[in-house]
Amino acid sequence: MYISERHLMPKIASFCFAVLLCCGCAAERRSPAGGCYVVMPADEEHAEDVRWAEYLEGQIVRRSSALDTAVSRPVQDVRVHVDASLSHDFVVERKGSALCLSARDAEKMLWLVYQFLSSCAGQGLAVGDLPPAYVSMDGDRGNFAFEYRGVYTPSNADPELMPITASHNVDYDWALWGHNLRRVFEGGRIPDEARALVDGERTGAQFCFSSEVLFEAVSRYVALHRSSDETSRFAVMPEDNGMVCLCPDCVAAGNTPGSATPAVSRLLRRVADRYPDDLFFTSSYQTTVEPPSDPLPSNVGVLVSAISVPMREKFKSRPATKKFAALVGRWRKVAGRIYVWDYLRNFDDYLTPYPCLRLLQQRLDFYRSIGVDGVFFNGSAPAYAPFDDVQTAAVAAMLVRPELPVADYAGRCFARYYPVTGGQLSAAYRSWEERVARSRAPLPFYGGIGDAVKAWLQPDEYVRFCDSLDRVSKRAGEAERVRLNRLLTASWFTRLELLRRPGGGYDEKEARRALEGLRGYAAFPDMASYREAQGTLAQYIKDWEVLMGQNRSAASNRLRGLAIEPVTPPDGGYADLSLLTDGECGLPTDYHTGWVIASPQEVVWRVPAGRVRSGDVLSLSFLNVPRWHIFLPQQVEVRQQGRRVGVAEVPAVEEAFVRQEAACKLGAVDAARPLELHLTQRKRGGRVTLACDEVAVFGRKSKTRD
């Protein structure tokens, strides 16, 4: 549920109102630090003004430093005013000797109060727990750029901090969020009457949005979970797959095999009409990408996925971005609110830095220009990500004020959160952002270490940065040291990934050193996972131990370093055949690094003459991850001049995220002639690919790899 300021206020302020420090006349409160703050309501007859003056005064008292009490500071005369008729969301102005803080409503006033408090850093107030202010206390005014400002990151998980930064979090401010519609049923089990009819059969993997059972369940859920005194938000979306119900009622509504929009929209209209004071959203994603033909009720909005908009400089000119803008325009004609579901992490690697602030600022400016009402940034919550503290503060600020000088603001965040190492961290981070700006490569939403290297990461420099930071960190205070311990522990993951990348200078001794450093993650519960799926660090470390043994065994491969040649044309971005004989095996949970991926029904590679003899054992290692559409091939046939000299059948396995070896003993081979490897894919519906990391030949007395 959305936590409003009036719900949150007692939690923040109950201990503040009880403590008032009087000094001199009744109108003046003097802080123990010696600084005077005179806080008054702009209108003493206005209850809200009085309440906020008391609240600000209480915060000043609580945050006053006990140090340097003899120092005299000038009096700050502050007036607070809540006025629904303001032409701006907030106004800061100087009127004579008084600083006047005015806001349109309580939500904006709470945020503005903390902007003022944060601006008092160095003036006798303890504000180290607050992000730096970005509103000028010399005079400022403006409107919040977006009505919804969602930041789903581990640093935005404190419900008392969210209203202070004017940010939202879907765990707190939505009564039903995301692809969680099955929660309307007890135990999350979809009854038969609400299941989609797909290929002539009812399935529990998708909903029938024409079902009366579903409609009544949604209505009951709304009645139970809506707020009695404010607007609540509910997401009503299909399950996250491509299935569409084609029962007679859904087909009559207009459903097609590729679109569930008609039936989903019909259900939304019914629920929205029953609860006109609440907000309901569907998604523009998967089977509901396109909007309905008729306008929806005014309290129905849409979450448009920005997954297709590349995270890169000059993205506005890209065809995908233009298509996105056109899609938003089509939804604008039928929906009351347009929110964008965007992303600010590499979901295959949370622990490598993701220098995205400059790009996010450009995206927010673009969203505002096409009339977007709200933005939800999906981050790594609850999993740790490096620099998430600084990035979260900056993103929350940009959602209010996208034109913020973000590089300078990030530098101020580093200085506040990292008093000793902030300069070093800020300089490094800014240089990474600048490289991203110059790079032609995008920051990936799902990518490997090679993508980071293309976009910004210089391996040797990064290692030197980590070693230098470790030395300087010894001088940090306790709070900063806690932040640095997480950052440095995460950096060992990136260093391990750099060792795994092609040409990364794999060294087992250095790998063991990095693994030992990474084991420190166990001290931090929020560092248990390094990626969205199949990404526990415990398993990653185990996989590395296996990997080192496999790499040692691969040293005896007689094909090592031999250039295997493609016969069928390479396809996609994973077609570097040198990976097949580099002696460095891939991890079964990461297809990005070390694997050659191919999609033809028959893949043919040529092994040059000279290194294969009769009776040798030839082996290939494959990846099996059906959810990524990566499957084991059916067989590998070895031919020489059209004659079969060996064949390996590859049995299908149910287990996913496994590295499976297929081996065969070769018959009579002419060592002076090349061989051809014919890899036959299993026939399946939809996209089918295979992934191979090593092709090896061992002599008759040699053992195959671990």
Secondary structure, DSSP 8 states (H G I E B T S, - for coil): ----HHHHHHHHHHHHHT-----SSTT-EE-TTS-EEEEEESSTT-HHHHHHHHHHHHHHHHHB-SS-TT-----EEEEEEE-TT-SSSEEEEEETTEEEEEESSHHHHHHHHHHHHHHTBTTTB--TTS----S-TTSEEE--S-SEEEEESGGG--TTTHHHHT-B-HHHH-SB-SS-GGGGSGGG---GGGEEEETTEEEEEEE-TT-HHHHHHHHHHHHHHS-SSS--EEE----SSS----SHHHHHHT-BTTB-HHHHHHHHHHHHHH-TTSEEEEEESGGG-S--SS---TTEEEEEE-TTS-BSTTGGGSHHHHHHHHHHHHHHTT-SEEEEEEE-S-TT-SSS----HHHHHHHHHHHHHTT--EEEEE--TTS--TTHHHHHHHHHHHHH-TTS-HHHHHHHHHHHH-TTTHHHHHHHHHHHHHHHHH-SS-B-SS--HHHHHHHT--HHHHHHHHHHHHHHHTTS-HHHHHHHHHHHHHHHHHHHHHHHSTTS---HHHHHHHHHHHGGGGG-GGGSBSSSSS-BHHHHHHHHHHHHHHHHHHTT-TTTT---EESS---TT---GGGGGSS----TT-SSSS-EEE-SSEEEEEE-TTS--TT-EEEEEEEEBGGGTB---SEEEEEETTEEEEEEE----S-SSEEEEEEEE--S--TTS-EEEEEE----SS--BEEEEEEEEE-TTS----
